Amino acid sequence: MELELRHARIVSTIAETGSISRAAGWLNLPQPSLTTQLRRIEKMLGGDLFVRSRAGVVPTSLGNVLIPMMTRLVEQADEVRGAAATYAESTLRFGNTEWTPPTLLGAIRDAVPSADVETETLAPAAAVEAIRRGSLTVAMIACSKTVTPELVQQPELDSTVIVQEPILLAVSMRHSLAGRPFVETAQLADLDWVRYSGNHWFHEVERHVLAQLGQGELKALHYVDGYQEAMSWVKDANAVALTPPTGATREVKLVPIREPHSIEMMLVWRRGAVAKDTLHRLVEAVRRYHYKYVRTLSGYWRWIKEYPVVNEPGRFLPVPSPAA
């Protein structure tokens, strides 16, 4: 028996998950089968790579030497596949949780000028599934730590955080809360609400946030299918809605809620599907775009700077340097 790439992937996945049962799920293998394969690999390498316990696994002294080498082997193989895929595929298919503005499309095209760029708007779960199938190259999805993290915790996927955004209250410019530094949780029940329908990805995030704030039964004037519709109701009906800053329009005012919540905008791709240098350019282009965009939002930077009681230092990430 000779060491093969699949053996290295088994070992690196077990090390990454810290559990044979969890690694079996990631690799889509029965746990007994994975255990048998690991024993064969360890026999071939001349010793145990992991110490097993009820809490999981930890590397042995031999594992501490060999596991990093096997992990690098897997990473290099993925890079080879990514470079080959990029060379062979002339179209980059970019998925987005919300619609992709022409300015963002232009930034992506500038980052990967050799590829034709196509964009598609998909809910987070649908975008991740499209990446797994290969019908999308990369996707930017909104990921709440309490709602959708499992979407990207799959062995064939990689991801990186583009920006971490606070969830704020959108009000009209004439609303009584528009001039407030923040809104107290107790005030939320007395407001006229616009909420997100079950068809929109933000529905689950909104539902969780309101439940955490003790406002899970709030009634709504109207249920919307997207940010733009929500902001229109906020502006014209003097209603309120939850939104991250990038979901707001310039016609509304953003007011922080005393108890902070946030979402992460993550770029997700399938391992080995994108060349490393292409991925680097793409990530930096999307981060730069978001950095420039949030700078145009009235009050956002002032709120980040002036309200440390609400905004814990370092909690939210506009991400690139100001020079970007």
SEVOVO-74233 format. One line per 5 residues: number of its first residue (from 0); their letters; for each residue y, z, x of N, C-alpha, C. Coordinates in steps of 0.02 Angstrom, whole numbers, padded with zeros to 5 digits. Layout:
REM SEVOVO-74233
NUM) a) Y Z X Y Z X Y Z X  ...
This chain:
REM SEVOVO-74233
0) melel) -00060 00000 00042 00000 00000 00000 00062 00000 00044  00107 -00048 00032 00169 -00053 00070 00228 -00033 00026  00279 -00006 00059 00339 00015 00022 00374 -00046 -00007  00390 -00043 -00071 00424 -00097 -00105 00489 -00071 -00135  00532 -00118 -00154 00596 -00099 -00184 00587 -00056 -00246
5) rhari) 00536 -00071 -00286 00526 -00032 -00347 00508 00041 -00331  00475 00052 -00274 00460 00120 -00253 00524 00157 -00235  00568 00122 -00199 00632 00153 -00180 00673 00169 -00242  00671 00125 -00292 00709 00137 -00353 00682 00197 -00391  00616 00205 -00392 00586 00264 -00424 00611 00328 -00391
10) vstia) 00607 00330 -00325 00627 00390 -00288 00702 00404 -00297  00744 00353 -00292 00816 00364 -00299 00835 00386 -00369  00799 00360 -00420 00813 00380 -00489 00793 00452 -00501  00736 00473 -00475 00715 00543 -00482 00766 00589 -00447  00788 00569 -00388 00838 00609 -00353 00904 00613 -00391
15) etgsi) 00924 00557 -00420 00988 00555 -00456 00985 00597 -00520  00930 00595 -00556 00925 00632 -00619 00905 00705 -00608  00871 00719 -00552 00848 00787 -00539 00790 00809 -00581  00756 00759 -00612 00702 00776 -00658 00655 00717 -00666  00590 00728 -00660 00542 00674 -00669 00542 00650 -00741
20) sraag) 00547 00695 -00789 00547 00675 -00859 00609 00635 -00876  00668 00655 -00849 00729 00618 -00862 00727 00550 -00827  00700 00548 -00767 00694 00485 -00732 00647 00438 -00769  00594 00464 -00799 00548 00423 -00838 00584 00390 -00895  00629 00427 -00928 00668 00398 -00982 00715 00344 -00958
25) wlnlp) 00747 00356 -00901 00793 00306 -00873 00756 00242 -00855  00695 00250 -00827 00657 00193 -00804 00612 00162 -00858  00614 00194 -00917 00574 00169 -00973 00500 00168 -00956  00477 00224 -00926 00407 00231 -00907 00379 00295 -00937  00315 00297 -00954 00284 00361 -00974 00286 00410 -00916
30) qpslt) 00299 00474 -00931 00304 00523 -00877 00241 00528 -00836  00181 00527 -00865 00121 00530 -00823 00116 00471 -00775  00136 00412 -00797 00135 00353 -00754 00183 00361 -00696  00243 00387 -00711 00292 00397 -00657 00268 00449 -00608  00238 00503 -00632 00211 00555 -00588 00157 00527 -00542
35) tqlrr) 00113 00485 -00570 00060 00454 -00530 00089 00409 -00476  00140 00369 -00495 00171 00324 -00446 00206 00363 -00391  00239 00419 -00410 00272 00459 -00359 00222 00488 -00310  00164 00511 -00334 00113 00538 -00289 00088 00485 -00241  00080 00423 -00265 00058 00369 -00221 00110 00354 -00168
40) iekml) 00174 00355 -00188 00228 00343 -00140 00229 00397 -00087  00223 00460 -00108 00224 00516 -00062 00164 00513 -00014  00106 00494 -00040 00047 00487 00003 00058 00433 00056  00089 00378 00034 00103 00323 00080 00152 00345 00135  00202 00387 00116 00253 00407 00163 00234 00469 00204
45) ggdlf) 00178 00499 00187 00152 00553 00229 00173 00622 00211  00200 00633 00151 00219 00701 00132 00258 00702 00067  00266 00762 00038 00303 00769 -00024 00377 00755 -00013  00407 00721 -00061 00479 00707 -00059 00518 00758 -00101  00484 00789 -00150 00518 00835 -00195 00476 00899 -00203
50) vrsra) 00512 00952 -00216 00480 01015 -00238 00489 01018 -00313  00434 01024 -00351 00438 01026 -00424 00444 01098 -00448  00481 01105 -00503 00486 01170 -00537 00503 01157 -00610  00504 01209 -00650 00521 01201 -00720 00593 01178 -00729  00636 01194 -00681 00706 01174 -00684 00718 01102 -00663
55) gvvpt) 00667 01070 -00634 00676 01001 -00611 00646 00991 -00541  00677 00949 -00502 00653 00936 -00435 00711 00940 -00385  00695 00960 -00324 00743 00959 -00269 00708 00929 -00209  00745 00895 -00165 00713 00862 -00107 00682 00912 -00059  00627 00894 -00029 00598 00931 00027 00636 00911 00091
60) slgnv) 00618 00940 00147 00650 00921 00210 00636 00847 00225  00575 00823 00212 00560 00752 00220 00602 00711 00171  00608 00735 00110 00648 00700 00060 00721 00694 00081  00747 00747 00112 00817 00745 00133 00830 00690 00185  00778 00672 00221 00783 00618 00271 00774 00550 00238
65) lipmm) 00722 00543 00197 00703 00477 00172 00739 00455 00108  00756 00503 00064 00786 00484 00000 00853 00447 00010  00899 00471 00053 00961 00432 00063 00949 00362 00088  00898 00353 00130 00882 00287 00156 00856 00242 00100  00815 00269 00056 00788 00230 00001 00842 00214 -00051
70) trlve) 00888 00261 -00060 00945 00249 -00105 00988 00192 -00080  01002 00192 -00014 01041 00137 00015 01005 00071 00007  00939 00071 00014 00901 00010 00005 00910 -00018 -00065  00908 00026 -00116 00919 00005 -00185 00990 -00023 -00195  01038 00012 -00167 01108 -00010 -00174 01118 -00078 -00141
75) qadev) 01088 -00088 -00082 01095 -00152 -00048 01062 -00208 -00087  01004 -00193 -00118 00971 -00244 -00159 01013 -00262 -00219  01045 -00213 -00249 01089 -00226 -00306 01149 -00268 -00285  01176 -00255 -00225 01231 -00295 -00200 01210 -00368 -00189  01151 -00377 -00162 01126 -00445 -00152 01120 -00482 -00219
80) rgaaa) 01092 -00449 -00269 01086 -00479 -00335 01154 -00494 -00365  01201 -00448 -00355 01268 -00458 -00382 01303 -00517 -00350  01297 -00523 -00284 01328 -00580 -00250 01297 -00645 -00273  01231 -00646 -00280 01197 -00706 -00303 01217 -00724 -00374  01222 -00672 -00417 01241 -00685 -00487 01311 -00711 -00492
85) tyaes) 01357 -00683 -00452 01426 -00706 -00454 01432 -00778 -00429  01394 -00794 -00379 01395 -00862 -00351 01369 -00913 -00402  01317 -00893 -00438 01285 -00939 -00484 01321 -00943 -00551  01355 -00889 -00571 01387 -00886 -00636 01462 -00897 -00630  01488 -00948 -00662 01558 -00965 -00656 01600 -00933 -00711
90) tlrfg) 01569 -00899 -00759 01605 -00869 -00815 01599 -00793 -00812  01656 -00759 -00816 01657 -00686 -00820 01672 -00668 -00892  01626 -00633 -00924 01635 -00614 -00994 01655 -00541 -00998  01715 -00529 -01022 01746 -00463 -01021 01749 -00436 -01093  01716 -00379 -01105 01719 -00347 -01170 01769 -00290 -01170
95) ntewt) 01798 -00277 -01228 01849 -00225 -01233 01841 -00188 -01299  01850 -00123 -01297 01846 -00082 -01358 01900 -00103 -01408  01960 -00116 -01384 02014 -00142 -01425 02027 -00215 -01405  02071 -00248 -01442 02087 -00317 -01425 02116 -00321 -01354  02105 -00377 -01321 02129 -00386 -01252 02195 -00424 -01254
100) pptll) 02250 -00391 -01236 02315 -00426 -01236 02316 -00484 -01187  02355 -00536 -01200 02360 -00592 -01153 02380 -00570 -01083  02421 -00517 -01078 02442 -00494 -01011 02383 -00465 -00972  02337 -00430 -01007 02277 -00404 -00973 02231 -00462 -00954  02223 -00510 -00999 02183 -00569 -00982 02210 -00604 -00920
105) gaird) 02277 -00609 -00916 02307 -00640 -00857 02294 -00601 -00794  02295 -00534 -00798 02281 -00492 -00740 02210 -00502 -00716  02163 -00508 -00764 02093 -00517 -00745 02083 -00586 -00713  02115 -00637 -00741 02109 -00704 -00713 02138 -00707 -00642  02193 -00671 -00631 02222 -00669 -00563 02175 -00635 -00514
110) avpsa) 02137 -00585 -00539 02091 -00547 -00495 02030 -00588 -00477  02007 -00631 -00522 01947 -00671 -00510 01963 -00745 -00525  02005 -00776 -00484 02028 -00844 -00498 01973 -00896 -00497  01917 -00882 -00467 01864 -00932 -00463 01821 -00934 -00526  01831 -00887 -00572 01789 -00883 -00632 01829 -00900 -00695
115) dvete) 01795 -00930 -00743 01823 -00936 -00810 01814 -00869 -00845  01867 -00843 -00874 01864 -00776 -00905 01864 -00784 -00981  01814 -00753 -01013 01810 -00751 -01086 01812 -00678 -01107  01846 -00662 -01162 01851 -00593 -01185 01824 -00586 -01256  01802 -00526 -01271 01774 -00512 -01337 01788 -00439 -01354
120) tlapa) 01805 -00425 -01417 01817 -00358 -01441 01754 -00331 -01473  01728 -00275 -01447 01666 -00245 -01471 01672 -00169 -01471  01638 -00137 -01518 01632 -00065 -01517 01594 -00043 -01454  01606 00018 -01430 01574 00039 -01367 01499 00028 -01364  01462 00049 -01416 01389 00042 -01414 01368 -00032 -01412
125) aavea) 01403 -00074 -01450 01387 -00145 -01450 01403 -00177 -01382  01458 -00155 -01351 01476 -00182 -01285 01425 -00164 -01232  01402 -00101 -01233 01351 -00080 -01185 01286 -00119 -01195  01267 -00129 -01257 01206 -00167 -01270 01213 -00239 -01247  01273 -00268 -01255 01285 -00337 -01232 01281 -00341 -01156
130) irrgs) 01304 -00289 -01121 01298 -00288 -01048 01224 -00284 -01029  01186 -00244 -01063 01114 -00237 -01047 01078 -00304 -01058  01098 -00341 -01110 01067 -00406 -01124 01091 -00460 -01077  01149 -00449 -01045 01176 -00500 -01001 01225 -00547 -01035  01242 -00534 -01098 01291 -00578 -01132 01363 -00558 -01117
135) ltvam) 01373 -00499 -01087 01438 -00479 -01060 01429 -00463 -00986  01481 -00478 -00947 01479 -00461 -00875 01501 -00388 -00865  01558 -00371 -00893 01585 -00303 -00889 01617 -00288 -00956  01628 -00224 -00969 01663 -00204 -01030 01702 -00141 -01017  01759 -00136 -01050 01798 -00074 -01048 01788 -00038 -01114
140) iacsk) 01760 00022 -01110 01745 00059 -01170 01780 00127 -01168  01793 00153 -01227 01821 00220 -01232 01764 00269 -01237  01766 00321 -01196 01710 00368 -01192 01737 00439 -01197  01722 00472 -01252 01737 00543 -01257 01679 00582 -01227  01694 00633 -01190 01642 00673 -01157 01593 00704 -01207
145) tvtpe) 01616 00712 -01268 01573 00744 -01318 01545 00695 -01369  01565 00631 -01366 01543 00583 -01417 01500 00528 -01389  01519 00496 -01334 01483 00436 -01312 01459 00436 -01239  01455 00493 -01204 01437 00488 -01133 01367 00459 -01121  01321 00470 -01168 01253 00446 -01158 01250 00370 -01157
150) lvqqp) 01300 00336 -01182 01300 00263 -01183 01294 00235 -01112  01329 00267 -01065 01332 00239 -00998 01284 00274 -00950  01248 00324 -00974 01201 00360 -00931 01132 00326 -00935  01130 00265 -00909 01069 00226 -00909 01059 00199 -00839  00996 00194 -00816 00984 00178 -00746 01008 00109 -00726
155) eldst) 01012 00061 -00773 01032 -00006 -00755 01107 -00016 -00757  01144 00036 -00775 01217 00030 -00783 01254 00069 -00730  01313 00043 -00713 01361 00079 -00672 01427 00081 -00709  01470 00129 -00692 01534 00134 -00726 01584 00170 -00682  01648 00161 -00699 01701 00197 -00665 01756 00210 -00715
160) vivqe) 01790 00267 -00708 01845 00283 -00753 01907 00244 -00732  01936 00208 -00780 01998 00172 -00768 02058 00218 -00779  02058 00252 -00835 02113 00298 -00850 02086 00351 -00899  02109 00412 -00891 02094 00465 -00939 02156 00476 -00981  02150 00469 -01046 02208 00470 -01090 02207 00531 -01136
165) pilla) 02264 00563 -01146 02268 00616 -01196 02266 00586 -01267  02243 00625 -01314 02247 00606 -01385 02307 00641 -01415  02355 00603 -01440 02419 00629 -01464 02427 00615 -01538  02478 00645 -01567 02495 00633 -01637 02551 00581 -01640  02539 00526 -01675 02589 00474 -01685 02628 00489 -01749
170) vsmrh) 02694 00491 -01744 02737 00502 -01803 02793 00449 -01802  02825 00440 -01859 02880 00392 -01861 02941 00423 -01827  02989 00380 -01809 03049 00404 -01776 03090 00451 -01820  03082 00444 -01887 03121 00486 -01933 03082 00547 -01956  03022 00556 -01932 02980 00613 -01954 03009 00679 -01928
175) slagr) 02998 00732 -01965 03025 00797 -01946 02996 00823 -01881  02937 00797 -01860 02906 00819 -01798 02926 00776 -01737  02965 00723 -01749 02979 00675 -01696 03016 00706 -01637  03055 00758 -01650 03093 00789 -01595 03060 00850 -01566  03001 00867 -01590 02967 00927 -01566 02933 00915 -01499
180) pfvet) 02931 00967 -01456 02895 00959 -01392 02820 00956 -01402  02794 00987 -01455 02724 00983 -01473 02716 01007 -01544  02658 00994 -01574 02643 01017 -01642 02589 01070 -01639  02597 01122 -01678 02547 01175 -01682 02489 01152 -01726  02429 01177 -01711 02370 01158 -01749 02378 01174 -01823
185) aqlad) 02410 01230 -01838 02417 01251 -01908 02459 01203 -01949  02502 01164 -01916 02546 01118 -01952 02509 01055 -01975  02451 01041 -01947 02418 00977 -01959 02396 00969 -02032  02378 01024 -02065 02352 01019 -02133 02405 00997 -02183  02468 01006 -02168 02522 00991 -02215 02551 00921 -02207
190) ldwvr) 02521 00880 -02165 02547 00813 -02150 02512 00759 -02192  02545 00702 -02200 02515 00644 -02233 02479 00603 -02179  02414 00598 -02185 02372 00570 -02132 02350 00499 -02146  02348 00460 -02093 02311 00397 -02091 02252 00409 -02045  02192 00393 -02069 02132 00405 -02029 02094 00340 -02017
195) ysgnh) 02047 00341 -01970 02011 00281 -01950 01946 00275 -01989  01931 00215 -02012 01870 00204 -02050 01809 00208 -02005  01751 00213 -02037 01689 00217 -01998 01674 00153 -01960  01710 00099 -01973 01699 00035 -01938 01733 00035 -01869  01778 00083 -01858 01816 00083 -01795 01788 00136 -01748
200) wfhev) 01784 00119 -01683 01754 00163 -01634 01788 00231 -01630  01855 00234 -01646 01892 00296 -01638 01876 00345 -01695  01841 00323 -01745 01823 00366 -01802 01786 00429 -01779  01735 00420 -01737 01695 00478 -01714 01736 00524 -01670  01779 00495 -01627 01822 00536 -01585 01870 00577 -01628
205) erhvl) 01903 00543 -01676 01949 00577 -01721 01914 00633 -01760  01855 00618 -01786 01818 00667 -01825 01802 00729 -01783  01781 00718 -01720 01765 00773 -01676 01827 00814 -01659  01882 00781 -01643 01943 00816 -01624 01968 00859 -01682  01970 00831 -01743 01994 00869 -01800 01948 00928 -01815
210) aqlgq) 01883 00919 -01806 01836 00974 -01816 01849 01029 -01766  01862 01010 -01703 01876 01060 -01651 01941 01098 -01666  01987 01064 -01699 02051 01095 -01717 02047 01133 -01783  01988 01135 -01814 01979 01169 -01877 02009 01132 -01936  02015 01065 -01929 02045 01023 -01981 01999 00967 -02002
215) gelka) 01934 00981 -02006 01885 00929 -02019 01888 00899 -02088  01920 00933 -02137 01921 00910 -02206 01988 00878 -02226  02027 00857 -02178 02092 00828 -02193 02085 00765 -02236  02124 00760 -02289 02125 00701 -02332 02172 00649 -02301  02161 00586 -02321 02201 00532 -02292 02234 00491 -02347
220) lhyvd) 02294 00466 -02334 02326 00418 -02377 02290 00351 -02376  02264 00336 -02316 02234 00270 -02306 02187 00273 -02246  02134 00232 -02248 02088 00226 -02191 02098 00157 -02160  02105 00155 -02094 02122 00093 -02059 02064 00071 -02014  02067 00008 -01993 02016 -00020 -01950 02040 -00031 -01878
225) gyqea) 02098 -00005 -01861 02122 -00014 -01793 02188 00019 -01780  02207 00022 -01717 02270 00055 -01697 02331 00022 -01728  02334 -00044 -01726 02394 -00078 -01750 02407 -00062 -01824  02354 -00063 -01864 02362 -00046 -01934 02383 00026 -01942  02354 00071 -01903 02372 00141 -01906 02446 00151 -01890
230) mswvk) 02470 00119 -01837 02539 00128 -01816 02587 00098 -01868  02566 00045 -01902 02607 00016 -01955 02616 00066 -02013  02563 00100 -02032 02567 00151 -02084 02610 00210 -02061  02603 00229 -01999 02644 00284 -01972 02718 00266 -01977  02735 00206 -01957 02805 00184 -01956 02833 00175 -02027
235) danav) 02795 00142 -02071 02822 00123 -02136 02812 00175 -02191  02759 00216 -02186 02744 00265 -02238 02761 00336 -02217  02789 00344 -02157 02805 00410 -02131 02744 00456 -02128  02686 00425 -02115 02624 00462 -02108 02613 00480 -02035  02556 00512 -02019 02539 00529 -01950 02468 00505 -01936
240) altpp) 02453 00495 -01872 02386 00474 -01852 02373 00497 -01781  02311 00510 -01765 02292 00523 -01696 02286 00458 -01658  02304 00459 -01594 02299 00398 -01553 02304 00416 -01479  02271 00379 -01435 02288 00384 -01364 02352 00344 -01353  02388 00355 -01299 02451 00320 -01287 02445 00244 -01289
245) tgatr) 02390 00217 -01263 02383 00144 -01263 02369 00116 -01332  02357 00158 -01382 02349 00134 -01450 02414 00134 -01490  02467 00163 -01461 02530 00169 -01496 02573 00107 -01488  02623 00101 -01531 02673 00048 -01525 02741 00080 -01511  02789 00040 -01492 02854 00068 -01474 02893 00093 -01534
250) evklv) 02871 00076 -01595 02907 00097 -01655 02889 00167 -01677  02842 00200 -01642 02822 00268 -01662 02837 00316 -01604  02835 00380 -01621 02846 00433 -01572 02780 00470 -01562  02764 00486 -01500 02703 00523 -01484 02720 00596 -01471  02684 00640 -01506 02696 00712 -01499 02630 00744 -01479
255) pirep) 02628 00783 -01426 02565 00816 -01407 02547 00872 -01455  02482 00883 -01463 02456 00939 -01502 02444 00996 -01453  02458 01056 -01476 02455 01114 -01431 02388 01118 -01394  02332 01106 -01429 02266 01108 -01398 02247 01037 -01376  02243 01023 -01310 02235 00954 -01287 02163 00928 -01293
260) hsiem) 02158 00863 -01307 02095 00826 -01306 02108 00760 -01272  02055 00728 -01249 02065 00665 -01213 02005 00619 -01220  02015 00556 -01201 01961 00508 -01195 01966 00475 -01126  01912 00446 -01105 01911 00409 -01042 01899 00336 -01056  01941 00293 -01028 01930 00221 -01032 01890 00203 -00970
265) mlvwr) 01829 00178 -00981 01782 00165 -00927 01765 00092 -00923  01760 00066 -00862 01734 -00001 -00851 01660 00005 -00836  01620 -00033 -00873 01547 -00028 -00868 01518 -00096 -00852  01467 -00097 -00809 01433 -00160 -00791 01360 -00146 -00775  01321 -00197 -00773 01250 -00190 -00756 01243 -00194 -00681
270) rgava) 01204 -00148 -00654 01194 -00147 -00581 01165 -00214 -00558  01196 -00240 -00506 01172 -00303 -00478 01200 -00365 -00513  01242 -00356 -00565 01266 -00414 -00602 01333 -00440 -00576  01368 -00400 -00536 01434 -00419 -00511 01438 -00404 -00437  01463 -00452 -00399 01471 -00441 -00327 01520 -00384 -00314
275) kdtlh) 01508 -00347 -00260 01547 -00288 -00246 01621 -00303 -00238  01639 -00357 -00202 01710 -00372 -00192 01742 -00395 -00257  01705 -00432 -00299 01731 -00452 -00364 01744 -00392 -00407  01698 -00345 -00407 01704 -00285 -00447 01765 -00244 -00424  01774 -00239 -00359 01831 -00201 -00332 01897 -00232 -00356
280) rlvea) 01903 -00298 -00352 01965 -00331 -00373 01976 -00321 -00448  01922 -00324 -00486 01927 -00317 -00558 01949 -00247 -00578  01918 -00196 -00548 01936 -00127 -00563 02009 -00114 -00546  02031 -00136 -00488 02100 -00124 -00468 02149 -00161 -00513  02131 -00221 -00535 02175 -00259 -00579 02183 -00225 -00647
285) vrryh) 02129 -00200 -00674 02132 -00167 -00740 02169 -00100 -00734  02156 -00063 -00680 02193 -00001 -00670 02268 -00014 -00662  02286 -00064 -00624 02356 -00081 -00614 02390 -00100 -00680  02354 -00138 -00720 02380 -00158 -00785 02395 -00096 -00828  02347 -00050 -00831 02356 00009 -00873 02411 00054 -00846
290) ykyvr) 02417 00058 -00780 02470 00099 -00751 02538 00072 -00772  02547 00006 -00767 02611 -00024 -00786 02624 -00017 -00860  02571 -00023 -00900 02580 -00019 -00973 02602 00051 -00995  02569 00103 -00971 02587 00170 -00994 02657 00190 -00971  02682 00158 -00919 02751 00172 -00897 02801 00148 -00949
295) tlsgy) 02782 00101 -00992 02828 00076 -01043 02829 00119 -01105  02785 00169 -01111 02780 00210 -01171 02831 00267 -01168  02876 00267 -01215 02929 00316 -01217 02901 00387 -01222  02922 00431 -01177 02903 00501 -01181 02838 00519 -01146  02796 00468 -01130 02730 00484 -01103 02736 00520 -01036
300) wrwik) 02774 00491 -00990 02779 00521 -00923 02817 00588 -00925  02867 00593 -00970 02903 00656 -00977 02856 00710 -01002  02813 00692 -01050 02766 00741 -01076 02716 00763 -01022  02690 00716 -00984 02642 00731 -00930 02674 00780 -00881  02738 00770 -00867 02772 00810 -00816 02795 00878 -00843
305) eypvv) 02819 00881 -00905 02856 00939 -00928 02815 00990 -00968  02754 00972 -00989 02717 01017 -01032 02650 01038 -01003  02652 01074 -00947 02589 01095 -00915 02548 01143 -00959  02579 01176 -01008 02541 01219 -01052 02492 01177 -01093  02516 01119 -01114 02474 01074 -01153 02432 01030 -01107
310) nepgr) 02464 01003 -01056 02431 00958 -01010 02412 00994 -00946  02350 01014 -00940 02327 01048 -00880 02338 01004 -00820  02364 01030 -00764 02377 00989 -00705 02315 00951 -00683  02323 00885 -00673 02268 00844 -00650 02221 00821 -00705  02234 00842 -00768 02187 00826 -00821 02188 00752 -00839
315) flpvp) 02248 00722 -00841 02254 00653 -00862 02271 00609 -00802  02242 00551 -00800 02246 00509 -00741 02279 00442 -00756  02344 00433 -00739 02373 00367 -00745 02343 00320 -00692  02311 00345 -00644 02266 00322 -00591 02297 00286 -00532  02320 00223 -00532 02341 00194 -00469 02405 00227 -00442
320) spaa) 02420 00213 -00379 02481 00239 -00350 02541 00201 -00379  02601 00232 -00378 02659 00199 -00406 02674 00131 -00374  02650 00120 -00313 02663 00056 -00279 02621 00000 -00308  02570 00016 -00348 02522 -00033 -00372 02555 -00083 -00417
